[in-house]
């Protein structure tokens, strides 16, 4: 089964990876990052602000693959902090974005993420509707 690598037309092209991959009915996303349209990390120092932008970017990546948040089977939320309050702040934004769709998710505090000043990243596995 071929792997189709997908870009999201509304997201920056200044990243060295595809935003999603489609393999049959399965969609895997890269970790959605808090990058603005120019490829810069936005909301520096603001966990909730970054989480909101991350979820907007995840929605765009999923849309490029033909999915929505309602098609997500599992997500992983990474927060670059050892402070549980930061994890909770990010989680509240992520949970609100998913609404009634409470798919399994893992929430992790990590030491560092890939971009300077990045605090939040969310990846997802979805199934085509």
C-alpha positions as CSV (number, residue, x, y, z in Angstrom):
1,X,0.0,0.0,0.0
2,X,1.6,3.3,-1.0
3,X,2.3,6.1,1.4
4,X,1.0,9.5,0.4
5,X,2.8,12.4,2.0
6,X,0.7,15.6,2.3
7,X,1.3,19.3,2.8
8,X,-1.4,21.6,4.1
9,X,-1.9,24.6,1.8
10,X,-2.8,26.9,4.7
11,X,0.4,26.1,6.7
12,X,3.9,27.3,6.2
13,X,6.1,25.5,3.6
14,X,9.1,26.3,5.8
15,X,9.3,22.9,7.4
16,X,11.4,19.9,6.3
17,X,8.6,17.4,6.6
18,X,5.1,16.5,5.4
19,X,2.3,17.5,7.7
20,X,0.5,14.2,7.3
21,X,0.8,10.8,5.7
22,X,-2.1,8.8,4.3
23,X,-1.8,5.0,4.1
24,X,-5.0,3.4,2.9
25,X,-7.7,4.6,5.4
26,X,-5.1,5.6,8.1
27,X,-3.8,9.1,8.5
28,X,-0.8,9.9,10.7
29,X,0.1,13.5,11.4
30,X,3.5,15.1,12.2
31,X,3.5,16.8,15.5
32,X,1.5,20.0,15.0
33,X,3.7,22.9,16.2
34,X,2.8,26.5,17.2
35,X,4.2,27.9,13.9
36,X,2.5,30.9,12.3
37,X,2.1,31.4,8.6
38,X,5.6,32.7,8.3
39,X,7.1,29.6,10.0
40,X,7.9,31.4,13.3
41,X,7.0,30.1,16.7
42,X,4.1,32.2,18.0
43,X,2.8,32.9,21.6
44,X,6.3,32.6,23.1
45,X,6.0,31.8,26.8
46,X,2.2,31.2,26.5
47,X,1.3,27.5,26.9
48,X,-2.4,28.0,26.3
49,X,-1.8,30.3,23.3
50,X,0.6,27.9,21.7
51,X,-1.8,25.0,22.3
52,X,-4.6,26.9,20.6
53,X,-2.4,27.5,17.5
54,X,-1.2,23.9,17.6
55,X,-4.8,22.7,17.4
56,X,-5.6,25.1,14.5
57,X,-2.6,23.7,12.7
58,X,-3.6,20.1,13.5
59,X,-7.0,20.8,12.1
60,X,-5.4,22.1,8.9
61,X,-3.1,19.1,8.6
62,X,-6.0,16.7,9.1
63,X,-8.1,18.6,6.5
64,X,-5.3,18.2,3.9
65,X,-5.7,14.4,4.5
66,X,-9.5,14.5,4.3
67,X,-10.1,14.2,8.0
68,X,-11.4,16.3,11.0
69,X,-10.7,16.1,14.7
70,X,-13.8,13.8,14.9
71,X,-11.8,11.2,12.9
72,X,-8.9,11.1,15.3
73,X,-8.4,7.7,17.0
74,X,-5.5,8.8,19.2
75,X,-3.5,11.8,20.0
76,X,-0.3,12.6,21.9
77,X,0.2,16.0,23.6
78,X,3.8,17.1,24.4
79,X,4.4,20.0,26.7
80,X,8.0,21.3,27.3
81,X,7.6,21.7,31.0
82,X,7.9,19.8,34.3
83,X,5.2,22.1,35.8
84,X,1.9,20.1,36.0
85,X,0.0,23.5,35.7
86,X,1.5,23.9,32.2
87,X,0.4,20.4,31.2
88,X,-3.1,21.1,32.5
89,X,-3.2,24.5,30.7
90,X,-2.3,22.8,27.4
91,X,-4.7,19.9,28.0
92,X,-7.6,22.2,28.6
93,X,-7.2,23.8,25.2
94,X,-6.7,20.5,23.4
95,X,-9.7,18.9,25.1
96,X,-11.9,21.9,24.3
97,X,-10.9,21.6,20.6
98,X,-11.9,18.0,20.5
99,X,-15.3,18.8,22.1
100,X,-17.5,15.7,22.5
101,X,-14.9,13.5,20.7
102,X,-12.9,12.1,23.6
103,X,-10.5,9.8,21.8
104,X,-7.7,8.3,23.7
105,X,-4.8,10.7,24.3
106,X,-1.4,10.7,26.1
107,X,-0.2,13.9,27.8
108,X,3.5,14.2,28.4
109,X,5.9,16.7,30.0
110,X,9.1,16.7,28.1
111,X,12.4,18.5,28.4
112,X,12.5,20.3,25.0
113,X,10.7,20.4,21.7
114,X,12.1,20.9,18.2
115,X,11.8,24.7,17.7
116,X,13.3,27.4,19.9
117,X,10.6,28.7,22.3
118,X,8.2,25.9,21.4
119,X,6.2,24.7,24.4
120,X,3.4,22.5,22.9
121,X,3.1,19.9,20.1
122,X,0.3,17.5,19.3
123,X,0.3,14.5,16.9
124,X,-2.6,12.4,15.9
125,X,-3.6,9.2,14.3
126,X,-6.9,9.3,12.4
127,X,-9.1,7.2,10.1
128,X,-10.6,8.5,6.9
129,X,-14.3,8.8,7.2
